Amino acid sequence: MDIPSQALALRKARRHLIEHGRCSSEHLDERLARSWQRSLAAGLQPLGRFDPAATLDTQGLSLLRARHHELLAHSLPVMEYLFEQVRHSQSVVVLADPQGTLMHTHGDTHFLGKAERIALTSGASWHEQERGTNAIGTAIAELSAVAIHGGEHYLERNGFLTCAAAPILSGTGQLLGILDISGEHRPGHPHTLGLVSTAARMIENRLLDAHSRHLLRLHLHHRPEGVGTVAEGIVAFSEDGWVLGANHSALQLLGIGRSALASTRLDDLLQPGLQRWLDAQRRAPDQMLVLQRPDGSTLYARLRCDAPPVPVGRAPQATPTRPVLADAATTDALSKLDTGDRRWRTAADRVRRVLGKGIPVLVQGESGVGKELFARAAHESGPRRSGPFVAINCAALPESLIESELFGHAPGAFTGAHRHGRTGLLRDAHRGTLFLDEIGDMPLALQTRLLRVLQERQVVPVGASAAVPVDFALICATHQNLRQAVDEGRFRADLYYRLNGLCVELPPLRERSDLAVLTQRLLAEIEPDRPMAVAPGLLDTFGRHHWPGNLRQYASLLRTACALMPDETTTLDWEHLTEDQREALLQPAWQAPVPVTGSRPPQSLQELSLSAIHRALENSRGNVSLAARQLGISRQTLYRKLGASESRP
Ligand SMILES: Nc1ncnc2c1ncn2[C@@H]1O[C@H](COP(=O)(O)OP(=O)(O)OP(=O)(O)O)[C@@H](O)[C@H]1O
């Protein structure tokens, strides 16, 4: 149909709808007819007004953004790029959650004013049930990219809009969100749908990569030059070759549907088999693999693995167990803390297996790695979650009080005792979880009493004669090497074995592979109302820092930096850090190898100046003021030059 006859058909369909209160499929294409039908069934009137109650308040919006922080983090740069492409077309770029609630809008300020009047602002819902046919709502209903122009909108009041939206899917096909461009309805936005679909693919690929860090990934295409582009297929698979996730292009290239995920092995789809690729990759990590499909066609691929690859020569399993899909896996409290680090995830998976089985858990890790948060999440993920979680820091309790605090005491048991007695923390944890932090610091005499409680499952309060039964799950934590404490006689061996049912170790921050996502999570918690990001150069510096205080120190740095940032700023950069923080972050620079030049001489003026800065920092042993004085530049210029170099790809 040409444009005038389309417009005529649409007018007829609308008249029919208004006059007869029914949809006429005669004048509409199938998809539009389905959507109008759904809008009608939702009780919406084409000439009706929208209900303002469908907009989230600030708190609701903050919660929504916190819940989707990872999607937001990966989408924001793409949205900015997308907006550059439509800058002069009176448009906004919008990200909505899977229910059609707008989470972020980026756009033309003039049009944003207008958009605000039609509720195209964060917090508003554009679900079909609320607003009838529109690109966001209809893309959700149809689970495909959709453009809705002018009068195709079900509500007449939205007829001045043209919108194009594409779903963003996870590697297992779960709807994560909707990307949309909405603008004034004018003829001639022919490329917008393609643009928004490509941008959605970019976000999907970034998310799939981020979510699959713990898996092996093949990036493939039917041309070698296509690998690494937005058109590439990405397939994520387990070490024993089960396909666990794939983007749309990969499904097409491999000739499989989503239903094949978790039930198909790559060896059945591509030759030569997995072990040969792993061996090839080990010999030449960046080489392009040439793979054959069963129909004889060729695919080119690069293998990526952030985790250590399978040992060479490992025999393929005869009957590998079918895996559980990541999305179908738990959405418990532990998984909410999981930001993708493989060691952290392994610890969480192991703890999940023993929850509710009466096996004590010992969490080890440096101070500030999040042991208590982990223990609390483990409690909330297990069958005792409706019971209490009682956390005791054994190092912080005064020795004179620790016994009565833990075991309770009878009324008037000693001078200063509570008149009515105390139940004690062990009994407070009844039917819940007792978390003993810094267990390595518990005095030896108390270790003996604790051991008795754990063996007999009952407590005798101080000054009482009768024992009281207790029933709690036990999680202990320590930053000490308990085994060594046992060897040195500071910790009872029998208690150590009793506590150590399952021992897991949480990685220090400097060794985590998920810094970007973790940062995003922390920022979303600190600033739920601002979609924040860290400048890439600064994030690289964070990634190289030693972080002796681990997550506690990092969260505190981010918190201070966010507080110092102007309200309208959303990218955290060097200038938002305090002087002390900048100094501390640059401290390791003099220890690290000079990053730019390596063994080759500097190739440009910028490299030359950077190499001079690193040398000066080396000479001043990290003292920035001294290095700047030696170079004859201000401290600000030194930071700026370092920052600029770090944000270069
Ligand atoms: N996954 C996380 N997300 C957000 N914040 C976190 C996370 N893990 C830790 N933190 C932050 O780090 C701080 C320290 O966490 P936590 O007290 O659980 O560490 P810890 O290992 O038990 O420390 P310590 O050994 O000193 O007792 C918390 O107050 C919190 O601010």
PDBQT file of the ligand as one rigid body, heavy atoms in Angstrom, charges set to zero:
ROOT
HETATM    1  N1  LIG A 701      28.038  -6.920  47.342  1.00  0.00    +0.000 N 
HETATM    2  C1  LIG A 701      28.019  -5.735  47.965  1.00  0.00    +0.000 A 
HETATM    3  N2  LIG A 701      27.229  -4.757  47.521  1.00  0.00    +0.000 NA
HETATM    4  C2  LIG A 701      27.230  -3.564  48.137  1.00  0.00    +0.000 A 
HETATM    5  N3  LIG A 701      27.999  -3.241  49.188  1.00  0.00    +0.000 NA
HETATM    6  C3  LIG A 701      28.796  -4.178  49.674  1.00  0.00    +0.000 A 
HETATM    7  C4  LIG A 701      28.838  -5.479  49.098  1.00  0.00    +0.000 A 
HETATM    8  N4  LIG A 701      29.693  -6.213  49.805  1.00  0.00    +0.000 NA
HETATM    9  C5  LIG A 701      30.173  -5.391  50.775  1.00  0.00    +0.000 A 
HETATM   10  N5  LIG A 701      29.643  -4.171  50.684  1.00  0.00    +0.000 N 
HETATM   11  C6  LIG A 701      29.979  -2.994  51.485  1.00  0.00    +0.000 C 
HETATM   12  O1  LIG A 701      31.158  -3.287  52.186  1.00  0.00    +0.000 OA
HETATM   13  C7  LIG A 701      30.949  -3.130  53.583  1.00  0.00    +0.000 C 
HETATM   14  C8  LIG A 701      31.642  -4.276  54.274  1.00  0.00    +0.000 C 
HETATM   15  O2  LIG A 701      30.883  -5.437  54.096  1.00  0.00    +0.000 OA
HETATM   16  P1  LIG A 701      30.872  -6.558  55.229  1.00  0.00    +0.000 P 
HETATM   17  O3  LIG A 701      30.738  -5.960  56.581  1.00  0.00    +0.000 OA
HETATM   18  O4  LIG A 701      29.873  -7.587  54.816  1.00  0.00    +0.000 OA
HETATM   19  O5  LIG A 701      32.367  -7.101  55.025  1.00  0.00    +0.000 OA
HETATM   20  P2  LIG A 701      33.166  -8.117  55.951  1.00  0.00    +0.000 P 
HETATM   21  O6  LIG A 701      34.003  -8.935  55.040  1.00  0.00    +0.000 OA
HETATM   22  O7  LIG A 701      32.208  -8.836  56.850  1.00  0.00    +0.000 OA
HETATM   23  O8  LIG A 701      34.073  -7.129  56.772  1.00  0.00    +0.000 OA
HETATM   24  P3  LIG A 701      34.883  -7.460  58.131  1.00  0.00    +0.000 P 
HETATM   25  O9  LIG A 701      35.804  -8.587  57.824  1.00  0.00    +0.000 OA
HETATM   26  O10 LIG A 701      35.606  -6.192  58.387  1.00  0.00    +0.000 OA
HETATM   27  O11 LIG A 701      33.842  -7.795  59.135  1.00  0.00    +0.000 OA
HETATM   28  C9  LIG A 701      29.440  -3.101  53.802  1.00  0.00    +0.000 C 
HETATM   29  O12 LIG A 701      29.091  -2.195  54.778  1.00  0.00    +0.000 OA
HETATM   30  C10 LIG A 701      28.923  -2.618  52.475  1.00  0.00    +0.000 C 
HETATM   31  O13 LIG A 701      28.883  -1.188  52.508  1.00  0.00    +0.000 OA
ENDROOT
TORSDOF 0
